C-alpha cells in the first residue's frame, strides 16, 4: 500500500542529516519526532539500524543520542523479545523528571516564528488544495481531524501537529514539509509555555474542519483563508501570554 500524506509527514523527522553536527542533529531529529507527536508516548521508535540508515549516520551516533534522551527523560530503552526504544509519557513524569524550562522569547523572536509559520502553513494549505490528492490522503486527513476532536488535553498538541504536518505533506514538497516541521517544533515550545484553553481547543477544531474541507474539495483560496484565520488565533494567544 503506498504511503499517505499522514505517513509521509510522520517520517519527515527521520530524513537524512546534513554533514557537520551529526550527533546534535541526530538528537534534534529524534526529539522532533517526539515533541511533534509523530511517535506518541508508549510507542516504539524504529530500530537503531533502521534509524541509522534513514538518518544517514552510524549506529553508534544513534545509540548515543538515544542514551542522552533516555537520561533526560524522553525515551526508555527496554531489553528482551519485545524490547526497543520507547517514548515516555512526559505528562506523567514531568513532575519528577526534567520539567520543561520556561520559555521567555523576545518580541522579535516571537514575531519571527509566527510570521514564518504563517507564510509556510498558509502556503502549504493552498498548495495541498491545489494538488491532485489521492483518496487515501483525504481519508487519512479526515482521520487525523477526528483524532484532534477525540484527543485528551494532554495529547491535543500532538494530534494538532500531526494534522498540520499531513496538510503540508499533501502539497507534495518534502522540503516544505520539513520546513513546517521545523517551525512547528519552535511553535510547540512556545505553546507549552501558555495554558491550554478548552474554548480555544473547540474553536481550533472548528477551524481545522474548515481547512480540511477546503483541501479535500480542492479549493486553494478557501484553504489558505481558513488556515490564515486559524493561525491568527494561535498567534493572538501567544502574543497575549508571551508578548
C-alpha positions, 0 to 999 in steps of 0.5 A, a space after each residue: 500500500 503506498 504511503 499517505 500524506 499522514 505517513 509521509 509527514 510522520 517520517 519527515 523527522 527521520 530524513 537524512 542529516 546534513 554533514 557537520 553536527 551529526 550527533 546534535 542533529 541526530 538528537 534534534 531529529 529524534 526529539 522532533 519526532 517526539 515533541 511533534 507527536 509523530 511517535 506518541 508516548 508508549 510507542 516504539 521508535 524504529 530500530 537503531 539500524 533502521 534509524 541509522 540508515 534513514 538518518 544517514 549516520 552510524 549506529 553508534 551516533 544513534 545509540 548515543 543520542 538515544 542514551 542522552 534522551 533516555 537520561 533526560 527523560 524522553 525515551 526508555 530503552 527496554 531489553 528482551 523479545 519485545 524490547 526497543 526504544 520507547 517514548 515516555 509519557 512526559 505528562 506523567 513524569 514531568 513532575 519528577 523528571 526534567 520539567 520543561 524550562 520556561 520559555 521567555 522569547 523576545 518580541 522579535 523572536 516571537 514575531 519571527 516564528 509566527 510570521 514564518 509559520 504563517 507564510 509556510 502553513 498558509 502556503 502549504 494549505 493552498 498548495 495541498 488544495 491545489 494538488 491532485 490528492 489521492 483518496 487515501 490522503 483525504 481519508 487519512 486527513 479526515 482521520 487525523 481531524 477526528 483524532 484532534 476532536 477525540 484527543 485528551 488535553 494532554 495529547 491535543 498538541 500532538 494530534 494538532 501537529 500531526 494534522 498540520 504536518 499531513 496538510 503540508 505533506 499533501 502539497 507534495 514538497 518534502 522540503 516544505 514539509 520539513 520546513 513546517 516541521 521545523 517551525 512547528 517544533 519552535 511553535 510547540 515550545 512556545 505553546 507549552 509555555 501558555 495554558 491550554 484553553 478548552 474554548 480555544 481547543 473547540 474553536 481550533 477544531 472548528 477551524 481545522 474542519 474548515 481547512 480540511 474541507 477546503 483541501 479535500 474539495 480542492 479549493 486553494 483560496 478557501 484553504 489558505 483563508 481558513 488556515 490564515 484565520 486559524 493561525 491568527 488565533 494561535 498567534 493572538 494567544 501567544 502574543 497575549 501570554 508571551 508578548 
